[in-house]
Amino acid sequence: MTTPSLQDGIDKAGSPIKLLWKPNPPLQTVPVVQPEFEGWAKEQHAYEDGVILYDLCHHMNDLFIDGPDAMKLLQAVSANDYEKFAIGQAKQFVPVTRNGDIITDGILMRMGENSFILSGVPASQTWVRYHADRGGYDVTYRADADSANRKEGPPAMFRYQVQGPRAMEVVERVLGAAPPNVKFFHSEEVTIAGRKLRAFRHGMAGQPGFELLGQWEDNDAVKQALLVAGEPSGIVQVGGLAYYTNGIESGWIPTPTPGIYSDPELEDYRKFVSLFSYEGQKPIHGSFYSDDIADYYVSPYELGYGRSIAFNHDFIGREALEKAKDSYRRKRVTLVYNADDVKKLMGDPGYLLRYPRDRVEIDGELVGLAMYTANFPAHGTLLSLALVDKQHAEPGTEVTIAWGEHPGAGAPADAHKEFPRIRATVQPSPYDQVARTSYRA
């Protein structure tokens, strides 16, 4: 039986938004990794004065790309600068449609002369696979799904992140030598417990430390060595609950809506994409509702990826991004919710995690969308990452968030007017000072 395509799903539903709009979706969870080790609230901020261990082995999707045309393919489908892309270096992968809308980002690491790994949300990987097939490139690729969707066997690779003010002492202890002196988003081969792996200057909390990645058969030995080395420093393992909130303070919006659903020229692409993919199943929800899926599309400039965009080569969407460089509408910010309003509306929120499209308003007028929201007991309130019109994005600006779930098609377009409002204040993104000021140093 043929697997239905994304286009099949859209046709049957009647529109992209009718397919994807799903109010009150279930909580997103990290597969395999236990939800908590010492309590999600403690784990959420354990990096501030100590050291944490993130287990990234099971929720990531990887695409292994090899062949003489691998670089040529990647240049054609993304806006990144490839002129000085060293082996062991990584980039924030920025693929866009011809209209300049983000597909989703990813982390692209160069492993050899003609060998790359693209990791993260799978939509960007599907984009690469499609163009590899349709463009006749001399490449091979192999996809390794996350542990919730992999049909059999363990992950191809392990990934652990050691982060925090005491991270470097743990890394030095486990290596038996000083940590490698590598630039941000670069890596170096190291040995832990007799196993070779890469130490990559990157981390989801935006703190000092390394991501350590290698072959799965070495996983148990490496993880045990990290825990033993971390014990004198009080290393805290972070469970899945706290892990999925970390991007808010470090300034990363993980789930932009791919800009692929409405362009007639992408119909063949939508037929290539499975209905049961990220693109076909990731729910859109929140207090902002529109029948037009394009109202949910995002520019990479709005997400803060301008530094990763280079016009020194031809790529899909180049013309659109050149036009948008100085004219994009919104800016990524942090919203700090009014603690009294939160308490009045929901008491103690407890663990809260949402990836909504919630209305951000000033005097009842829409000025942006909150896209990633969680409760942070250490701050005494909720925080959101949001895209806000640039004229309202100055720190200290007072806004309100419409808190609720629009029912979707068939309900009044202005159903949001009945939702409670929560006051919030615009603050910079990243919200965490280390992530904002020194993480990339």
N, C-alpha and C positions, 0 to 999 in steps of 0.2 A: 504494500500500500504506500502510495506517494505521500510524503510529509507535506502538509499544507504550508504555503509560503506566507510571508508577511502580507503580500499583496492579496492573497486569498482571504486572509483574516480581515483586512480593511474592507474588501468588497462585500464580505458577508455581514460585517457589522454596519456598514453604510458610510463610515468615515473613520479616519484615524483616531479622532477623539472618542468616538463611540466604542472603539476597540480598547483604548487604553485607559479611559477614565474609570477608576475603581476606588470609590471613597472607602476610607478606613481599612486600608490594606493590612495584612498581618505584619507583625514586627519582623524586620529583617535581622537574621541571625548569622553568626559565623559558623560554618560547618565544622564538626569534629572538635574544635577547641572548646573547652568547658566554659560556661558563661562567666564564672567568677572563681577566683582563687582566694582572695582575702576580702572580698566585697567590692562591688563595682565602683562605689564612690571613692574608696581609698585608692584603687588601682587607677582611676581616672587622672589623678594628680600626683601619683607617686614619682613621676619623673622630675618634679620641681626641685626636690632636695636630695634625691637619691639616684637610683638606677632601676630601669624596668627592662623586662624581656617581653617583646611582642612576638607571637607566633603567627607568621603570615603564610604558613605552608598550605593552608587548605581553602582559603577564600579567593585566591588569585587565579586568574586565567592567564596562560602563557601561550604565545605563538612563536615557534622556533622557525626562523627564516634563513635559508642557506642558498648559495648559488652565485654564479658570476654576475647576475643582474640584480642581486638583492639591494644594493645601494641605489641603483637606477630606479627600481620599483619604489623604494621608500621616498626618494626625492620627488617622484611624480605624484605621490598621494598625500604629502604632508608639507607644511609650511616651514619646517625646521631648516636650520643652517647645517649643511653636511660637509662644509669645506675643510674643517679641522676636527673631524670626528675620530678620535683616537680609539684604539682597541682598549676595552675596559672602561670607556666613558659611557655615560648615559645621557639621554635627553628627555624632556617632557614632550612627548609626541603630540603634534597638533595637526590632525587631519580635519579638513573642512570640505563642505560641498561647494559646488560652483558658485553658490550664493553667499559663501563665506560663513556659513553656520557650522558650529562644531559638531563632529560626529560623537566622539567622547575622547578624552585624552588617554594617555598611557605612559609607561616608562619604557623607553627603547634603549637597550644596552647593546653595544657592539662587542661581540665575543671573539671575533676573528676577522680576517681580511674580508671575507664574504659571509659572515655568520652573525646573526642578530637574534635577540630575544625581545619581544614586545609583550609587556605584562600589564594587567589591570582589568578594567571593565572590558568585556569582549567585543563591544560594538566597533571599536577602532580596529580590532583584529579581523573582524568580518570584512571591513572596508579594504584592508590589505589583501585578504584572500581573494575577494572578488576581482580586484584589479590585477592581481597576479594571474588569475585564470583568464580573464578577458583580454589582458594586454599582451599575452604571449611572452611573458618574461621567463628567462632561463633561471628559474628558482624552484626550490622545493620548500614546502612548509609542513609543519606538524603542530596541531593544536592540542593543548593539554588543559582540559576544563577544570574548574574548581571541584572540590571534593563532594559537593552536593550534586553535581551534574556529570562527573566522570563515570563512565559505564563500568569500569573495572580497574583494579590496581591502585597503588598509591600515587601521589604526585610525582612528577618527573624530578622536581627540585625541592629542596628545603629552603626556607627563608626565615631568619630571625633578626630582629632589630634590638640592639642594646643601646639604650638612650638615657640621658640625664647627666647631671653634673658629675656623677661618679662612674659614668660609662667607660671612660678611658682607662681607669684603673682596673676595671674588670677585663677589658680587652687586652691590656698589657699582661695581666695575670694569666689569661687563657692562652695567649701567644707565647709567653715566656720571653717577650721582647717588647720594645716600644711599639705602639700602634703605628701603622704605615702613615706617612705624611703625604696624603693625597688631597687634591682639591675637591670641593663640593661637586657631587655628581660624577666623580671618578672612582675607580676601584683598583685594587691591587691583589694579586694572588698571595694567599697566606696559608699557613698550616695550623690546624687545630686538631689535637688528639690523633696526629699522624695522617689526617685527611686534608687534601688540598681543596681550597674553596676561595671565593672572592670576598674581600672586605670592601664594601661600597659606602661612600660618604653620603648617606641619605637616611632619613627616618621620618615616620608619619607624625611624630609629635613635634617635629621641628626643633629638636634639641641636639646637643653634642652626642656623637656616637656613630655606630656603623650598622648597616644591614649586611648580614653574612649569608651568602647563598652558595649552594653546592648541590651535588648529586644526592638523590634521596637515599641511596644505600648507605650514605655516611650520616644520615640524620640523627640516629640514636646516640652515636658517639659524640657528635658535635654538641647536641643539646645538653647532654649530661655534663660535658666539659664546661659549658657556659654556666650551668647552674652551680657547679662546684666552685668555679672561679668567682661567681657572683655572690656566694654565701657570705664571705667576710664583709662585703659591701652592702649587705641587706637587699639583694636584688629581689624585685617584686615581679612575679609573673602576672601579666595582664590578660584577663579573660575576654571573651567575645563581646560582652556587654559594653565594657569600658572602651574596648578597641574601636568599636564602630562610632564612637563620639569624638575621636581625637582630631579629625580633620577640621572641626569647627574652629578651634583655637589656632591651628596652624594655617588656616586659610585655604583649604582645598575643597571645592564643591565636586563630589564624586559622581553625581548622577544628572548631568545636564541632559535634556531631551535631544536625542540625535536629530539633526535637521534633514531627515531623509524621507519623510512621510508624504509630502505634498508635491514635490517637483515632478512633472510628467516625465522628464528625462531620466528620472531614477526608477521608473517602473521596472525595468529589467533587474535593477539592483534589489528592489523589494521582492521580486520573484526568486532571487537567489537566497535571500534571508529567510530562515525558518520562522514560522509563526511562533514556535516554542523557544525562540531565542530571547535574549535580553531585550532586543528592539520590539519584539512582539508581546512581551509579558510584563515589562517594567511598568508598574501603575503610575498614572498621573492622578493627583488628588490634591485637595486643599480648598481654601476659600476663594481662590481665583479660578473662575471657569470661563472658557471661551470655546465656541464651536470650531474655531480656526486653530489647528495644531501649530501653525507658524507662530502664533503668539507665545509659544513655549520655547521656541528656538533661541539659541544663545550664541553670541559672538565670542571667539577666543579672547578678544581684547577685554570684554566685560569680565571674563574669568581671571584676568591678570596674566595672560600668556603672551602679551605683546613682546616681551624680551626674547621669547623663543621663535618669533616669526622673522624670516629672512626672505628678501626678494632677490636673492642672487641666483635663482633657478626658476624654471617653470614648474608649476604644480597646479592641481585642481583647486580653484577658488582664489588664485593669486589676484586677479583683477578686482574681485569683490573685496578682498582684504586690503588692497592698496587704497581703495575708496573709503573703507571703513576706518582706516588708521587714525584719522583725526575727527571722525564724526560718530563714533559709536555712542550709544545713548546712556548706558548704565555703568556703574562701578561696583565692584565687589566690596562689601562692608560687613562688619559684625553688628548685629543688633543685640543690645543688652535689655532684657525685658524688665519692666517695673516689678519689683519683688512683691509689692503690696497687691498689685493687680493679679499677679499669678496666684498668690495665696488666696485672694478673694474668690477667684474663679475655680481653682482646683485644689486648694489646700496644699498639702505636701505632694508635689507631682511624682515623687519617687523616680524610678528609672523611666525616662521618656526619650524617645528617639523617633524622629519623623524626617521624611524627605519630601515635603509638601511643595505646593506652589501656593503660598499664602499671600493674601493681599497686604501690601505695605502702603499705608495711606497718610496723607496730611490733609486735614480738614475734609475728610471723606473722599478725596481724590486719589486715584491710584498713582503711586510714585515708584513702585518696585515690587519685587517678589522675594519672600523668604523661602529658601530652598533646602535648608538643612538645619534642623533644630534639635536641641537636646537640653536636658537638665544638668546643671553643674552645681552640686551642693557647695563646693568650695567657693563659688561666687555668690551663692545664695539665691540663684535665679536661673532662668533659661537664657540660652544664647542661640542666635541663628546666624548662619551665613546667608546673605541676601544680595541681590542685585538691585541697586537703587539708582534712579535718575541722577546724573552727575551733579546737577544743581542742588540736590538735596543730600549729598553724600558726605558733607563736612562733619567731622566728629562733633558731637554735642547736639546735632539736629534731633528734634523730638518728632517721633512718628507714632502711628498706631498700627497694630497687626489685627486683621480680622481673623478670629480664631474659630475654625469650624470646617466642616466638610460639605462642600457644595454637592448636591445630589447628582448633578450632571444633566445630560440631555433630557428634555421634557419638563424640567423644573424651571421656574422663573429665572431669567438671567441675573436678576438682582437679588437672588436668594441670600446672598452674603450680607445684605443690609440688616438681616435679623440676627447675625452672629455677634457674640460679645467681642469687645475690643480690648486689647492689652496695649498699654503704653510701652514704648521702647525708646532707647537712645542709640543713635548711630555712633559707632566707634570704629577704629581702624581694623583692617584685616591684612595680615594675621593679628589676632587679638593678643596672643602671647608675645611678650616683649622680646624674648630670645629668638623666637621664630621670625619676628618682624625685623630685628636689627642685626643679628650676628650669625644666624643659622647658615647662611650661604657663604660666610667668610672662609 
